[in-house]
Amino acid sequence: MIENKNQSRTDIGHLGEFGLIEHLTQNFTIENESTTKGIGDDAAVLSFGDDKVVVSTDLLIEGVHFDLAYTPLKHLGYKAVVVNLSDICAMNAIPTQITVSIAVSNRFPLEALDELYEGIALACKYYKVDLVGGDTTSSQKGLIISVTAIGKAKEEELVYRSGAGQTDLLVVSGDIGSAYMGLQVLEREKQVFLVNPNSQPDLSIYEYIIERQLKPEARTDIKQLLADLGVQPTSMIDISDGLSSEVMHLCKQSNVGCNLYEDKLPLDPQFMNTCEEFNIDSTTMAINGGEDYELLFTIKMEDFEKIKGNPNLSIIGHMTQESEGVHLITRENTKIPLKSRGWNPLKDQDQE
């Protein structure tokens, strides 16, 4: 876990916009030859030669995407980078640069922004990406973070959501559902704290699922793993809004149906135990919870032997004709229409 620390308070107003940018980015170094010019001019200059460039951007808004009651700023900075790098990974590309823009209210001192950027810097160092630009401005509504990620790949390596075939296998990396259950634990403990501010919860038994929520990782390893296995995915997406939603996206973009098998879902034991404690169905949480940032992709049937038994990958279903629809096949072999019940940021989550 990323550690927090007690800090003094320095007002950011006297620094000015450019002084603040210079302060926050002074310790970032260039890792990629493709970064010709980074921070300090009107625009970054990138050179990728024969590679294709992929770009993705995301917003994280306080009160919508994160709650600072239980999210340390250093974790938040790290996560803000990861969620964008994951989108680059979902194109079967290599992330190389990011830009970071923030809107911040005057309740945040300089030390708080230092902590946020420590997390950003840690992610940049770990994933070997360069911070090459961004913006800062004021906010009346708390903290807003916008990250744009840039990556590269050969044209023949790129994978889209639209390439799945009717007999392809559906594969997922890692395990699913843990991040959402980590959020449920944090939300519960927040309510306990509001009633009794002196409470000191023991969260050690939830360490894995909480870390999956607060400090997720982008699966930058999967591109090379599949290349080493001699497998080229036919379609791919990352699991940010929930497995059910992502399956539906692949099916819609590829004009296919899908059978997803309940007994093949990769679930962590800590996730299972916490679902039981909360008295909620583990399958429902696994397919509808989001923020796992695992990769969901399809492969040709003939590649089955190449990935069979790989500890990083699970075959969880297969694609079908579009007319057959999208279904969950239960452990009792019952066929249930799959509905997209994942995260929808534009919908009131209390409504069905």
N, C-alpha and C positions, 0 to 999 in steps of 0.2 A: 504493500500500500504506500502511497505517497504521503509523506509526513507533513503535518501542519506545524506552525510555530507562532509564538507570540511576537507581535510586532508593534512598533510605535506608529505614529500617524503623521504623514506629511501631506499637506494640501497640494493637489495637482495643478491648481489654477495658475500658480506663478511660473510654471514651466512653459506654458503655451503648447500649441499642438505639435510643432516640430521638435521642441525640446522634449516633450513627452515621448514622441516616437523614437527619438535618438536615445533617450534613456532606456526605454523598454527593449530596444533591439541591439544595444551595444555589444552584447555578448554572443550574438548569433554569428556563426561562421559558414562559409560556403563549402558545400560537400560535393556538388555536381558540376562537371565540366560544362554542362548545358546552360548553367547560369552565367551569362556573359556580364550582365549588370543587375545587381540586386537593389537593395534599399538605398535611397539617396538622390534619385532623379525623378522625373515626371512619370516614368514607367520602367518596369523591369524589362530586360532584354534576355531572351532565351533562344538557344540554338540547338535543334535536335537532329540536324542532318536528314537522314532518310526516314527517321521515325515519325509516326503519326502522333499528334498531340491530343490528349484528352483533358477536359476541364470539367470540374464539378464544383458546386457551391452550396452551402447550407447556412441556415440561420439557427442560432440558439438564443431563446428569449427567456429571461427570468420570469418565473411564474407560469410558463407554458412548457418549456423543455427541461428546466432544472429548478430546484428549490435550494437556496443557500442555507436553509436551516440544517441541512445534513450533507450538503455538497461542498467540500473544501475547494477553494478557488484553484489550488494547484491541480487537483483532480479534474476540475472543470476545464482548465486550459488544455490538459492532456487529451481529454475526451473530445473537445472541440476539434482538435486536429484529427484524431482517429476516425471520427464519423465521416469526415470528408475523404480521408485516405481510403476508407473502405469502399467508397463509390468508385474510386480509380481502380481498386483491386477487382471490383465487379465487372470491369471492362476487360479483365485479364491484362492489365497494363501495370507499369511500375510507376509509383508516385515519385515525383522529383522536387516539386516546389509547392509552396503555399503562400497565400496572402491572408492577413488577418486584420479585420476591421472591428472596432468596438465602439459602442455608444454607452456612456457611463454617467451615472448621476453623481452629484457632489457628496453623496454619503460614502463613496468609495475613496479612501485616501490612496496616496501613491503606493504605500506598502501593499495594499490589496491587489493593485494592478501588477506589482512586482511578483506577487505570489501566482497570479494568473499566468503571467508570462514565463515563470519558472516551469510551469506545467507544459506550456507550449514549447519551450526550448527543450524540455526532456523528451517530448514526443519527436521533435525534429531530429534530435541526436539519435534516438533509438531507431527511427525509421529512415534516417539518412536523407531527409528532405530539407530544402532551403527555404527560409522565410525571405521573400523577395519584395514585399510591399504590404500596403494596407492603408487604413485610415482610422482616425479617432475623432469622435465628436461627443457632444453632451446628450444626455437622455433625461426625460422627465419620468420615465417608467422603469427605472432600475437598469440592469445590465443587459446589453444585447451584443452578441458575438456573431460575426459573419466571417466564415472561412471559405476561401476558394482554393481548391487543390488542382494541381496540374500534373500530368503524367505522360508517359510515352510508351509506345509499343510498335512493333512491326505491324503492317497492315494485315498480314495473314494471321497474326496472333490475337487480334482484337475479337472480343466476343460480345454479342448483343443479346437483348432479351428476345429477339424475334427468330432465333435459329433452331428452336427445338423441333424435332421430328416426331411422328406419331408413335414410334416404337422406342424412343429414347428412354434411358433410365434417369430418374431424378435423384440427385446426390446432394448431401449437405456436409459441410465441414463442421468439426467440433460438436458441441451440444447446444440445445436450444431451450429457451424458457427461463434460464437462470437469472438473466438480467432483470426480467419483469418481477420475479419473486424477490429478488434483492430489493427492488423498489417497494414492494409490499411490506417488507420488514422495516425499511427505513421510514415509510409513512406511518406504520404502527407505532414505532418508537417516538416519532415526532409527536403524535397525539398523547402518548404517555408523558412526554416531557412537558407539553403544554399544561397538563393537569398537575404534574409534580416536577418542577424545574430542578429539583435536587436528585432526581433519579439518575442512576448510573447503570445503563443496560450493559449486559454482557453479550456482545455480538460475535464472540469467537466461533460459535457453532454455525454462524451464517457467513463466515469470512469469504468463501468462494463466491456465493451468489451476490453479496454486497459489492465485491470487487468487480464482478461482471457488470454491475450497474454503474458504479462510480468510475472505474478505470478499465473500460473495455479495450480490446486490442484489434487492430485491423489485420486481416489474414493475408499479409503480403507474401507469406510463404507458399500459398497454394499455387500460384502461377508456376513457380519453379518445380514444386512437387509434381504437378500434372505433366510438365514438360519432361521431367525425369522418367515418368511412367509411360511416356509416349502417348498421352491422352490430350486431345484438343476438345474442350467443351463446345457444345453446339449452341447453348444459351446460358446466360448467367445473370444473377442479381444478388445484392446483399440483403441480409435480413435485418432491416431497420424498423419496419412497421409491423412485423409479425409474419410467421411462416405462411399462414393462410392467405394473407394479402399478397405476399410475394409469389406464391404458386399461381394465384389468379392473374397476376401481372404477366408471368411467363406464358401462361396459357392464352391470354388475350392477344399478346404481341405475336405469338407464334402460331395462332389459329389451331390449337390442339386442345384436347381434354387431358385429364390426369386422374390416376388412382393413387392416393396417398395412404400408406399403411400405418395404422396406429402402432402396431407392435414393432415397427422398424425405427420409430423416432428415438434419437439419441438423447437420453435424459440423465443428468448428473444425480447421484444419490442424495446430495444435499438439497437439490431442487425437489426431489421426490419427498424427502422427509419434511420439508417446509410446506409443501402442498398438503400433506397429511395433517400437519399441525394447524394449518389455516382451514382445514376441512373443505378444500376446493379440488376440483378434478385436475389431475396433472396434465392430461391430454389437452384439455381446454386451455390451460395456461401455456402449454408448449407451443400450440399452433397459433394462438392469438397474441401472446406477449411479444413485445418488440425489443429493440436495442441489443440484440445478440451480436450483430455485425459479423455473423458467419456468412459464408458464401453458399448460395443455393444455385445449382447448375445442372444441366443435362449433358449426358454423354451418349454416344452411339452404343447400341446393344453389344456390338462386338468388342467393346472395351471393358466389358464386365470383368473378365479375368485379370485385367491389369490393375484394377483398384480393389478387387475382392479381398477383404480381410485387412485393408489398410487402416491402421488405428486412427488416422486423421479424418477419414471419410466414411459416411454411412449412406447406403442406397436405401432411400425411403419411399420410392414409388416408381411409377413409369407413366409415360405420356400415352395418350390414346387419340382416337379420332375426335375431332372437335364436337361432333354430334353426340358423343357419349357423355359429355359434361365433365365436371370436376367433382370428385368424390373422396371422402375419407372411408377407408375400409377398416372397420373396427376389429378388435381382437376376437369378437364373436362372428367375424366375417359378414357383418351387416354393412351395407353400402349406404352412406349418408351424404347428401349433397354438401359440399364444402362451401362455406360462406366466408366472405372477407370481413372479419371482425377485428382486424388489427387496428393500430393507431391511425386516427384520422385527425390531423391538427386543425381542420376547419369545422369539426363537428363537436358539439357538446358531448363529452364522453359519458355524461350521466344519462343521455338519451339513447334509446335503441334505434 
